[in-house]
Amino acid sequence: MKIACSLLALLIVVAFAGCGPTDTSSGDAATHSSGYDDHDGHDHDGHDQPESLGEAVEHIQEMGETIITAFESGDAEAAHHELHEIGHAIECLPGLAQKADLTSEQKDAINNATEALMDAFGELDGTLHGGDDVEIDDISKQISDQIEKLKSMPAS
C-alpha cells in the first residue's frame, strides 16, 4: 500500500510538471515549456527539455545509471533528486513519440516503456518514502530492458 501511495504521489508531481502539451494536432511541434513551476519544492527553471526522442532516452539512461549506482552502493538517498527529475524526462516520451516519424506500433512500444519506467522508478522512489525495500537487481534489469527498447527506436 505504501508503494502505491508513493507511486501515486510521484505521478501527481510528474503530471503537474509535464513537458508542455503533447497534443500535436495544432501542428505546433515546439510545445515544450521553458521551465517548471516550483510546485514540488524543487526549482525546475533552467532545465532544458529534450527536443528529440533520442535526446530524452540518453538523458533517462544517464540519470538511470546514477540512480541505480546510488542504490547499489547502499546510498539511495544520494539519488533522491534524480528520482524526481527522471519522472519529468520519462513523461516527455509519449509527446516526443507523437512528433517523431514512428509507426503506431512503435508509439505503443514507447507508451508501454514509459509506463514500465514510471513503475520501476516509482518503486525505487517509494523506498525513500517509507515503502518496502525492493530488489535493486530486479529493478535495474527492468529499467535496462526498457531503455534498450527505447534506444531501438528512431531518435528523431
N, C-alpha and C positions, 0 to 999 in steps of 0.2 A: 504494500500500500504506500509506503514511504517513497519508493522509486516512482510509482505512478504520480504522486503529488509533485515530486521534484521534476519529473519529465513534463508535467503539465505546466509548471512554473516556467521552465526553460522555453517551452513552445510559446507561451504567452509573451515572454520577453522578445523572442525572435519575431513573433507576429507583429508586434508594435514597432520593432526596429526596421525590419524589412530592407529591401533594396529598391524601393520605389515600386511603382505599378508594374505588374508583369503582363498586363493586357496590352498586346501589341496590335490590336485591331485598328487603332487610330493611325497606325503607320509610323508613329514616332518611336524609333528604336532607342533613342537616348533618354531613357526614363529613370536612370539611377539617381538617387538622392546624393547630395554632396556631403552629407554628414548625418549623424543620428541625433535624436533628442536624448537628453540626459534622463531618460525615464527609468533606468535601472541602476542609477548611482554611478554609472561609468560614463566618462566623456568619450563620445564616439566621433566627434568632429575631427576632420582631417584624415579619416580613414578612407583610402582610395577604394572605390568599388571596382570589382573585376569587370572588364569590358568584354571579355570573351569566356567561353566555357573552359578553354584551356588554361587561361589565367586563374579562374576560380578553382579549378581542380588542383593546380600547382599550389595555390595558397592553402587549400584544405589539406593537401598532403604535407606541406611543411608544418602547419600548426598541429596536424595529427601526430606527426613524428615527435614534436615537442611534448605533446600531452602524453603519449604512450611512454616516452622515455622517463617522464616525471613519475608516472605510476609505477613503472618497472623498477625505478630506483628507490621506491618507497617514500617519495616526497610528492604525493599527489597534489598537495596544496600549491606547489610551485606552478601547476598547470591551471589553476583556478581561472585566471584571467583569459587564457587561451580557450578554455572550455566555453566561456560565454561568447567570446569573439567568433569561434568557429561556427556557432549557430547562425550568425549573420551571413557568413560566406556560404554555408550549405543552403540557406534559404534562397539565395540568389540563383541556384542551379536551374530550377524549372523556368524561370524567366529568361535566362540566357539560352536555354534549350529552345524556347519558343522563337527566339530571334535567329537561331542558327539554322542552317540548311540541313535538317535532320528528318529522317523518316518518322512516322508515328510510332513505330516500334522502338526506335532509338530514344524518342522523347519519353515513352513509357518506361524504358530502362533507366533513364535519368531520374524520373519521378520515383521509381522504386528504390534506386540507390540513395536518393535524398532522404526518403523515409527511413531506410535502414541506417544511414549515417546519423540521423537525428536520434533514432532509438539508441544506437550504440553510445554515442557521446552523451546522450541523456542519462544512460545508466552510470557512466563514469561521473557525471556531474552529481547524480543522486548520492553517490558515496560521500561526497563532500558536504552534503546537506542532511546527514543523518540516515541515509538509506543503507541498504545492505551492501556489504562488500561484494565485489564482482571478481571473477577470474580474469585478470588482465590479458592472459594469453588468448583466451577465447574472444574477448572483445577486440583485441589487437588484430586477430585474424579476420574477424567480421569487417573491421574498418579497412584493412588492407585489401580484402576481396572487393569491396565496393569501390574503392579508389581505383583499383585496376580496371573495373568495368567502366568507370568514368573516363579513364585515360585511353580506353579503346575507341572513344567517340571522336568524331572530328572536332578539332579545337577552335572552330570559328567563333 
